Amino acid sequence: MRVIGIIGLGEAGSLYARGAVEAGYEVRGFDPAPTPTPEGVQRAASLADLVAASDLVIVLTGAALSARIAADAAPHLRAGAVYADFTTASPDVMVDVAALVEKAGARFADVAILGPVPTKGAATETIVSGTAAGDVAEVLRRFGADVEVIEGPAGAATSRKLLRSVLMKSLAAIVIEALEAGRAAGCEPWVRAQIAAQLSGDAEAKMDRYETGSRKHAVRRAHEMESVVDYLGSLGVASEMSDASRRVLERLGEQPA
C-alpha cells in the first residue's frame, strides 16, 4: 500500500497522518471541519476524492459517524483497497461497516487503539481484526506500534477494547473520586500512597483476592460502602463510583454462596 487516506484530521487523525508521512507513505487527508492540515499531507477536496485515491483508508472520527462515513465511502473504494475503522464504534456497528466495505469489493480492518494517542502518536498500541487485519498491522508496525492481531471477524478487536475499558475507564473514575475525597479530608498524600500500593505488586493474586473477597464479604462491604457514601457527602464530594460499588456488593450479597 502506497497511498494512505485519513478521514478526520482532529488530534488523533493529525498524529496518525504525521506518523504515516514519517513512515514514507503518500498521505491524503479529509475533514469537513476547518482543521489544520498536517505537514506533508495533501488535503482532499471531498471524502469521495480521498477514498478513490487511497490504497488504505483510515477513519479517525467520532464513533457516531462510523456507519455514515462507511456508507458514503463504500461506492468510491478501489477494488482490493483496505478500509480501516479506528473509531470506538460498537462491535455490531463494526460488523455492519465491514459488510458495506466488503460488498464494495474492498477489505476491512477493525482497529482498537489501546492508549491515549497524544502520548505515543501513531505508535500507540492497537488490536486489529477483520479480513485486512494483517495488512493494517504491517502498516501500523511501520509506524512503530505494538500490534496484536486477533484471528476473528470485524468487531473482535473493538470488543476487546470495550472489555478493557470496563477496567480502565472505571479505574480512572474511582481514582479521581478517591483523590477528590482525599483532598477534601486533608490527607491527599496518604490516599495517593494507598492507590499506588494497590496498583503495584502481584496483580494476579490481587485480582483473585478482589473477586473472592468481594463475593465472600459482600454484605459487610456493602454496609461499609454505604458509610463511605455518607462520609463523602459530608465532605461535599460526589460519590457516584462508591455508590455504584455499594450496589454491586449488594447484588453479590444476594447471590447464592
HELIX and SHEET records of a PDB file:
HELIX    1   1 GLU A   11  GLU A   22  1                                  12    
HELIX    2   2 LEU A   47  ALA A   53  1                                   7    
HELIX    3   3 ALA A   63  LEU A   65  5                                   3    
HELIX    4   4 SER A   66  ALA A   73  1                                   8    
HELIX    5   5 ALA A   74  HIS A   76  5                                   3    
HELIX    6   6 PRO A   91  LYS A  103  1                                  13    
HELIX    7   7 VAL A  117  LYS A  120  1                                   4    
HELIX    8   8 GLY A  121  ALA A  123  5                                   3    
HELIX    9   9 ALA A  133  ARG A  142  1                                  10    
HELIX   10  10 ALA A  156  ALA A  185  1                                  30    
HELIX   11  11 GLU A  188  GLN A  198  1                                  11    
HELIX   12  12 ALA A  203  LYS A  216  1                                  14    
HELIX   13  13 ALA A  218  LEU A  235  1                                  18    
HELIX   14  14 GLU A  240  GLU A  254  1                                  15    
SHEET    1   A 8 VAL A  41  ARG A  43  0                                        
SHEET    2   A 8 GLU A  26  PHE A  30  1                                        
SHEET    3   A 8 VAL A   3  ILE A   7  1                                        
SHEET    4   A 8 LEU A  56  VAL A  59  1                                        
SHEET    5   A 8 VAL A  82  ASP A  85  1                                        
SHEET    6   A 8 ARG A 107  ILE A 113  1                                        
SHEET    7   A 8 THR A 126  SER A 129 -1                                        
SHEET    8   A 8 VAL A 147  VAL A 149  1                                        
END                                                                             
